[in-house]
Amino acid sequence: MPTTRAATTRDRSAVRSLLRLWPYVRPVRARLFTAAFVAIVASCVGLVIPLVLKWLVDGPVAGRDPAGVWLGALFLLLLGLAEALLFGLRRWLVARPLAGVEAAMRADLYRHLQRLPVAFHDRWASGQLLSRGTADLMLLRMFLAFPLTFLLVNGVTILVGVIIMLGQDLTLGLVVLGPAVPVIVSCVVFEQRYAGVARRAQDQGGDLTTVVEEGVLGIRVVKGFGRHRSQALAFRELSRTLRGTELRKARLLATITGVIVTLPEVAIGAALVLGAVRVADGRLSAGTLVAFLSTALALRWPVDSIGFLLAMSQEAATATERYCEVMDAEPETATAPAGTAREVSAERGLRFHGVGFRYPDAPAGAPPVLRHVDLHIRPGESMALVGATGSGKTTLTALVPRLHEVTSGRITLDGVDITALSRRELRAQVAVAFEEPTLFSASVAENVLMGAPGEAGAAELERALSVAQADFVHGLPQGADTQVGEQGLSLSGGQRQRLALARAVVGRPRFLVLDDPLSALDVHTEAAVEAALREVLAGTTALIVAHRPSTVLLADRVALLSDGRITAVGTHHELLRDHAEYAHLMSGTKREASR
């Protein structure tokens, strides 16, 4: 999905993107600034070494003073040790705080993902979100730990080194500075080209993560249909595409590195020849030439690393953009919108008032999924929702807990508009069980009790398992403490569905929304669950999506949804007798209906 955004990277500023990290960096800024200062001091200590060499060559060496040579060697040793210790101190200063920055950003991302609407998750591939929470944040931590500091440190080092060289000899200094303009121009061109390629590579990495995740979660389908070869080919094609992009990055980096390394080396070589001639003519001391060349060579790493640091900065800027794309998405509001009046009417139960809905990303001319839905489920009543595939049943049920927002009309619970309730308050009153039961990598008890607002104990757990006829739990290795594994795939479809149903009823909700909750059960288990559900439905207001007559018969009344509208409401027997469409949907079950 986000791969289309790469085209816009030419218009963005890497600095402006990276500045968005400041809220996370601010709490540890003291240690980072201290680390940068320590690194600058360490680099400047390294630049003192050429000055000691000049004194050593022009003094003790020229004067044949062994004691002076030993003293100079001692100075050089101490300077080297000081430089090493300072760089070690810098690494120690940044390690812990940057690990904390990464952890804080990852926690904020995960927390924000939980608050984003379902429509957002419908649009985004899970692999893209996963790559933002792993690979992108790792890139940002590496950037803050090394390139950010050394862009500053190397800049200061180059400036001080150039001043030292010009102070040693102006002519040689100008010779070494000759390649500065072409190097700067090359860096500007490199940044512009590398930004787009870096974005494309990170997006393609997210696409590859999506394919891996889908292949692992769908391994039963892949093996069942013998599609491992086609899946491997698809993965190989994406890998080849990513490889090509990474090679493009490598070529760009190799090109800029070649320019940055070659031109200064040629300049240093020219300065060496010119300096040697001037020493031979007596116009320059040998110590000055040694100090000058030592300073120039000390600047090789700061200059040679420019391409690498710019590349990592562009990748970090891209990672920041990708992270902020998610963080900038508008979350669900935890509370009711300001100024929303909580008007309460005398009408009780669950009511749909002229509700219409269309998905936000639907084509402009596409018809709405739901149109002018009017439906009233009285307090304590259970309503079955029946309709052909694609008629909008699941969408309608998703509107009650505000997984999607209505496009028009309104929904009320006991006369209160659901938009006047905070989502926490609303979802404490409404429990849902989806057609596709989702379980988490946790124990059976943790999965079931997720549906209980507040604290719930063993008694509530046992009651919910009993209602859902999930007695199989007691036969698991650790009973309710058994870990069910990722997506609950260690359990059968019927077992997962029963646990999802138990999760829906464990909190004794006032309103219950069930989306075909018994579709994966065998006939005998279904009958037992229905018997237990009747007791639960007697004490709640329920909307039940149903495809089978046995599920329909659980409800007091039935609503027929056709082409996004409620076309009939009545009892099962009434609709079976008076509506051909309903009779067709229930075809083959008239004998059961007549009992």
N, C-alpha and C positions, 0 to 999 in steps of 0.2 A: 504493500500500500504506500509507504512513505517514499518508495524509490523515485516517484515522480517529483519529489521536492528537490532533488539534486540540482536541477536546472536553475534554481533560484540562489544557489550558494555564491555565484559570482557577484551578486548584488549586496551581499551581507558583509559586515565588518567582523573579522575574527576577534578583534579587541572588544567590540561591543558584546559579542556573544559570550566571551570569557568573563566579562564583568558581571554576568549573571550568577557566577559562582560566589560572589562576594558575601552574600548572607551566610553561606556555609563556612567561608574562610575567616570571617570576622572574629569568631570566638577564639581562634588559634593564631590570630595575626601576630601577636607578640613573639611567639616562638618562630614563626616563619620569617619575620623581619630579622630576628636575632640570627637565625640560620643563614639568611642572605648576607648579613653583615659579616658573620664569621667566614663565609665563603669568599667574600670580597677581600677580607684581610689575608686569608690564605693565599689567594691569587697574587695579591700585592707582595706578600712575602716571597713568592716565587720569582717576582720581578726584581727583587733585591739581589738575587744570586748573580745576575750578570754584572752588577756594579761591584760586587766582591771579586768577581773574576777579573774585572778591569784593574782593580787595585792590586790583585795578586800578580797579574802578568806584568804590569808596568812597575810594580814595586819589588817585592821579594824575588820574583823570578828573574827580572832584569838585573836586580842587584845581587843575585846569587846568595840570597839570605834563606837558608834552610829553616830557621826558626820561624821566619815570617810565612814561609810556605805552609808549615804545620799549623800555624795560627789561622791562616786563610782556610785551610782544609777543615779545621774545627768549626769556623764560622759557617762554612757551606753545609757541614753535617747538621749543625744546630738548626739552620734555616730549613733544611729538608725535613727534619723531624717535626719542626713547628708547623710546616705546611701540611704534613700528613695528619698530625693530631687535630688541626683545625678542620680539615675536611671530614675526619671521623666524627668530630663534634657536630658538624653540620648535619650529617646523616642521622645521628642520634636525636637531634632536636626535631627533625621533621617526621620521623617514623611513626611515633604514637599519635600525634595530632592528625596526621593525614589519614591514618587508618580510621580514626574517629569521624573525620569528614566523610569518607566513603560510606561508613556505616550509617551516618545520619542521612545522607542523600538516598541511600537504598531504603531506609525505613520510611522516609517521606514519600518516596515513589510508591512503595507498596501500600502505604496508608491512603495515598491519593487514588490509586487504582481501585481500592475497595469503595471509594466514594463516587467514582465516575458512573454515569448512567449505563444501563444495559446497551443502549444504542451505540455508545462509544465502543464497547467490547465487541459488538456485532461487526463493526467496521474494521477493527484492528486485528491483525494476525497475532496470535499469542507469542510466536517466535520473535516478532518485532519488539514486543513489550519485554520479553525475557532478555533479549540482547541489550536493551537499554539499561536493565537492572544489573547486568553482569559485565559484559565486555566494555560498554561505554563508560561505566563508572570506574572500571579498572584503568582505562585510558586517562580519565580525569585525575585519578590518584597519582598515576605516573607523571602526568604533566605537572601537577602541583609539587611533586617531590623533586623533580629534576629540571625539565625545560624552563618552567617559570622562574626558578631561582637563577639558572645559568644564562638565561637571556639577559638578565640584569648583571650578573657577575661577569660574564664574558664581555658585555658592553663596556663595563668599567675597566676591565683588564686591558681591553684593546685600546681604550682611550689613554690610560696611564702608560701602557707600553709605547704607544706612538709618541707621547710627550717625551718619554725617556730616550727613544731613538732620535727624535729631532734634536734633543739636547746633546746627544753624543756627537751627531754630525748631521747638519741640515741637508746636505746634498744626498747622502745615502738614505736619509729618511724620506726625501721626496721620491727617490727611486722606488723604495718599497711601497710607498703609498700610491704609485702609479695605477695599479689595477683596481683601486677602490671604486671608481665610477662604474666600470663594466660589471663588477661583482654586485653592486647595489641594484643595477638594472636587472641583472639575471635573477636576483632574489625576488624582485617585485613580480616579474613574469612567472617565476616558479610558484609563488604563492597563489596567483590567480588560477593557474592550471591545476595545481595540486588540490585546491579546495574542493572542486567538483568531483575529482576522482576519489578523494577520501570519503566524501559523502556517499558516493555510489558504492564503494566497497563496504561501508558499514551497513547500508541498507541491504545489500546482497547478503551480507553475513546474517542479518536478521531473517531474510527469506530462507536461508539454509537452515537456520535454527528451527524455523517453523516446520520445514520438511522432516527434519530429524524427529521433532516432537510428535508430529502426526504419524510418522512411521512406527514409532515406539508404541504410542497409544492405540494405533490401529493395527497392531501386528497380527491379531487374530483374523482380521479381514484380509490382510496381505497374504498370509499363509493359506487361509481358507480358499482364496481364489487363485492361488499360485501366481501372484503378481509381484513376487520379489524381484524378478528381473526388470520389469517396467519401473518399479520404484527405485531400483538401483540406478537405472538409466537416467531417470529424472533427477536423482540426487547428483549423479555424475555430471549431468549437463549444468546444473546450478553451480557445482564445484568448479567446473571448467570456466564458467562465466566469471565467478569470483576470482579464480586464478588469473584470468586475463586482466581483470581490474587491478589486482595486486601487482602483477608484472608491469602494468602501466605506471603504477605508483613507483615501483622500483626503478623504472627507466627515467622517470622524472627526477627522482632523488639522485640517481647515478649521474645524470647530466649536470645538475646543479653542483653536486659534489666535485665532479671533474673540473668545472669552471672555478669553483672556490679554491680547490687545491692547486690546480695547475698555475693559474695566474700569479698568486703570491709566491709560489716556488720559483717561478721564472724571475720574479722581481728580486727575491732573496739571492738567487744565483747571480743576477746582474750586479747586485750590491756587493757580493763577495768578490767578484772579479774587479770591480772598480775600487773597492776598499783595499784589496791586495796590491793593486798598482800604486795606490796612494801611500800605503805603508812602505812599499819599496822605494818610492820617491822621497820618503821622509816627511810627507805632508800629513801623516796620520799615524798615531801610535798603535802598536800591535794590541795593547790592552783595550784601546777604544774600539778597534775592529772586533775583537773577541766579545766585548760587552755588547756591541751593536748586534752582532750575529746571534749571540745567545738570547738577547731580548726578542729578536725577530723569530727565532725558533721557539721561544717560550709562548709566542702568540699563535703558533701553528694550530694548537688544539682549539683555542677560542675561535679562530677564523674557520678552521676545517669543520667545526661542529655547527656552523650557522645553518647549513642545509638541513641537517638532522633535527635541530631545534625548531626550525620553521615548520618542518613536516609534522613533528609531534604537536606543535601549537595548532596547526590547521586541523589535525585529527581531533585534538581536544576541543576546539571550537565547534567542530561538527558534532562531537559527542554531546557537548553542552546543548546545542540546538535540538538534537534528538531527545535528550532528557526533558528539555523545556517544552517540547511539543506535547508531551504527555502531561506535564505539570500545569501547562496553560489551559488544558481542556477544562471546561466548566463542570465542576462536580455537582452532585445532587445536594440540595440545601438540606442541612440537618434539621432545621426548624421551619415552621411555616413562614411564608414570605411576609415581610413587614407590611403592616396595614391590612392584612387579611382578616376579615371579621369572621368569627366563628358563630355563624347564624345556625340556630337549632330549630328545626321545624317539628311538628307533631308526628311526622311520618317516620316510622321506625323501620329497622331492617336495612337491607342493602338495596340501593336504588340507582339505576342508570337513567339519566335525564338527557335524552337526545344526544348520546355520546357518538362522536365521530373520531376516527384516527387514521392517520397515514404516516408511514415511516419517514423520518427527516431526510433520508438520502434517496427517497423514491424519485423516479423520473418525473419531470414537470407535468406531463400529461397523464400520468398514471392515476386510475381511480383510487379513492381511499379504501383501506382495508375494512373499516367499519363506517356505517352511515346511519345516523339518527336512531341509535339503539335506545329503546325505552324498555326497561325491565325492572320489576319490583319483586324482590325476594323478602317475604315477610319475616319478622323475628321468629326464630325457631324453625323456620321452614328450610327444606333442602330443595334446590332447583337443579334439574339436570339440563345441561346445555348440549344439544344435538345438532349436527350439521355435517355436510359433506366435507371431505378433505379440502383444505384451503378456504373454507368459509369464514375464518377469522376467530375460531373458538379459543385457541391458545392465546392469541393477541388480546382478546377481551378479558380473559382471566388475568393476564399480566398487568392490566390497567388498574386492578383493584389495589394491589400493594404498591402501585406507582413504580413498577419496573419500567414502564413507559408512561409518558404523560399524554392525556387526552388532547386531541387537536381541537375538538369542539365539544360543547355540552359539559356535563359534570357528573360526578359519582358521589353519593352520600352514604355515610354509615350512621344509622340512627338519626338521620336528618342533618348531620354535619358534613359539609363538603370535605372530601379527603385532602384537598389542597390547603385547608385551614389547619390540618394536623401536621405536626412534625413527622418526618419519616419514621423516627424511632417510636413515636406514639402510635402511628398508624400500623406499623409492622408488629407492634406488640399485641394488637387486636386481631390482625389478619394472619393466619398461617396458610402456607402453600405447600403443595406436593406436586412436583412437575412430572410430566410424562416420562422424561428421561431422568431417572434418579441419579443424582450426583453424590458420591461419598468422598470423603477426604482421607488422606493418609493419617488416620488416627484410630483410636479404639472404637468399637461398636457403641459403647456408652457415650463417648464424646460426640460421635456423629448424631446420635439420637437426641441427646440433651442440648444440642445446638438450637433446637426448636423451642426450648423452654426459656422464657424471659426470667432473668434473675437466677437464683439458686434453685436447683431441683435435685432430689435425692433418688435413692434406690427405689422407693415406692412409686414415684412418678415414672421412672424408667420401666419398671416391671409392668405397670398398667399400660403404657404405650406399646410395649412389645406384645402384650396380650391382645390388645385391640388389633394390631397389625398381624396377628398370628405368626409372630417371629420367634416362636419357641426354639427354632433351630440354633438361636444364639447360645443357648445353654449347652449345646453339644460342641461348640467351638473349643479349641484347645485351652484358652484362658477365659472362656465365657464372654461376658460383656466387655472384658478388658482386652480381648483379642484385637490386634491391629488388622484392619481390613485391606490394607495395601492401597496403592495409587488407584484412584477412580473406583475403588471397591471391586476391581476386576477379579479378585480372589473369590468372589461370591457369584452365585448365579444371578441372572436378570431378575427372577422373581424374588430372590432374597434381598437384592438391592432395593427393589420397589417396596417391599414390606418395611425395610428400615426407613426409607424415605417417608412412608406413610406414618410410621411411628414417630418420626421427627415432627410431622405436621400436627399430630394430636397430643403430643406430650405436654404442651403448655396449656391445654384446655382453652383454646382460642374462642373468642366470641364469634368470629367469622372464619370460615374454612373454605379455601379454594383448592379444589382437587382437579388436576388435569389428567383424566383417564388413569386413575391411580392403580387399577387392577389389570392392566392390559397384559402383563407378563406372567400372571398367575395361572396355575392349572385350575381345572373346574372345581376340584374338592377344596383347595386352599381358598379360591375365590369365594366359595359359598361360606366358608368359616369366617373370612375377613368381612364379608358383607353382613353376617349376623352380628359381629362385634361392632361394626361401623354404625349399625342402626341405633345402638345405644348412644354412641357419640353424637350422631346427627340429631338425636332428639333434644340435645342441650345446646345446639349451636345453629347459626345461620350459615348455610352452605351453598356454594355454587360448584357443581360437579360436571366436568366435561365427560361425556359418555359416548361410547361407540357400540356398546353391547346392551341388549335388553336387560340382562341381569343387573347391570350397573344402573340403568335407567330406573328400574323398579325400586332402587334405594330411595329415590327422590319423591317428594310429595307432588311436584309438578314438573313439567318439561317445557323448555323453550326451544323452538326450532330457529336456528340461525341459517339464513340463506342469502348468499351474495352480500354479506356484510350487514344484513338487517334481520331483526327479529320478525319473523313472518307469522308465527303462531305460538300461543301459550296455552297449556292445558294439561290434563292428566295423560299418562301414557295411553290409556284406552281411548280417550277422546281423540287424540291426535292420530292414533292408529286407524281409527274409524273414519275421520273426517279429512285427513290430509294425505294425498297420494305420495308427496315427496317424503313425508315421515314414514309412511308405510313401506316405501321403497328402501329407505335407510335401514329399517328394521326387518327387511324381507327375510323370510325363512323362520320367523319367530312368532307367528300368530298363534301357534298352538300353545307356546309358553305364555303368551299374553292373555290368553283366554282363561288361564287357570286362576 
